[in-house]
Amino acid sequence: MLEELIDDVRRWGKEKGILTSGNPVAQSKKFLEEAGEVMLAVGADNDLEIMDGIGDTLVTLIMLSELKEMTLYECLLSAYNEIKDRKGQMVDGTFIKEIG
């Protein structure tokens, strides 16, 4: 189900020219723009806008990974393998990783 939706997003990106004429720098900027919108929505406690923003950031990350010839799965797996054994603690609602 998720893979089908990602395929739909890829097709959309091709149709819109993002995956044929886009570039990673522009897509990274778009990601930051969308992430900023998520922060604003969180600050406003607007769940509909939070959901929309998270979805929009995922679209930009799918486009970026495709432009770099990677898959979202590969990127997430790489991140998980890096964090899975990480130690740390929660401080003021944020996980702070242990150094060393």
C-alpha positions in Angstrom: 0.0 0.0 0.0 2.7 2.5 0.9 4.9 1.4 -2.0 1.9 2.0 -4.4 1.5 5.5 -3.1 5.2 6.2 -3.4 4.9 4.9 -7.0 2.0 7.4 -7.6 4.2 10.2 -6.2 7.1 9.2 -8.5 4.7 9.2 -11.5 3.4 12.6 -10.5 7.0 13.9 -10.2 7.8 12.7 -13.7 4.6 14.2 -15.1 5.4 17.5 -13.5 9.0 17.5 -14.7 10.5 17.3 -11.2 12.3 14.0 -11.9 13.2 14.9 -15.5 14.3 18.6 -15.1 14.6 19.1 -11.3 17.8 19.2 -9.3 18.7 18.1 -5.7 19.5 21.6 -4.5 16.1 23.0 -5.6 14.4 20.0 -4.0 16.3 20.4 -0.8 15.1 24.0 -0.6 11.5 22.9 -1.2 12.0 20.4 1.6 13.1 23.1 4.0 10.1 25.3 3.0 7.7 22.4 3.7 9.4 21.6 7.0 9.0 25.2 8.1 5.3 24.9 7.4 5.2 21.9 9.6 6.8 23.9 12.4 4.2 26.7 12.0 1.4 24.2 12.0 2.7 22.5 15.2 3.0 26.0 16.8 -0.6 26.6 15.9 -1.6 23.1 17.0 -3.4 22.6 13.7 -3.5 18.9 13.1 -4.8 19.2 9.5 -2.0 21.5 8.5 0.5 19.2 10.4 -0.7 16.2 8.4 -0.6 18.2 5.1 2.9 19.4 5.9 4.3 16.0 6.9 2.8 14.7 3.6 4.4 17.5 1.6 7.8 16.9 3.2 7.5 13.2 2.3 6.8 14.1 -1.3 9.9 16.4 -1.4 12.0 13.6 0.2 10.7 11.1 -2.3 11.6 13.5 -5.2 15.1 14.2 -3.7 15.9 10.5 -3.2 14.8 9.7 -6.7 16.9 12.6 -8.1 19.9 11.1 -6.2 19.0 7.5 -7.5 18.1 6.3 -4.0 14.9 5.0 -2.6 13.1 6.3 0.5 13.4 2.8 1.9 17.2 2.8 1.5 17.4 6.2 3.2 15.2 5.2 6.1 17.0 1.9 6.5 20.4 3.7 6.6 19.1 6.1 9.3 17.6 3.3 11.3 20.8 1.3 11.2 22.6 4.3 12.5 20.2 5.0 15.4 19.0 1.5 16.4 21.6 1.0 19.1 21.9 4.7 20.1 21.9 5.5 23.7 20.8 8.8 25.3 18.1 10.4 27.3 15.1 12.6 27.0 15.7 16.3 28.0 12.8 18.7 27.8 10.9 16.5 25.3 13.9 15.9 23.0 16.0 12.8 22.8 19.6 13.7 23.3 22.1 11.1 22.0 24.9 10.0 24.2 28.3 11.1 23.0 31.2 8.6 22.9 
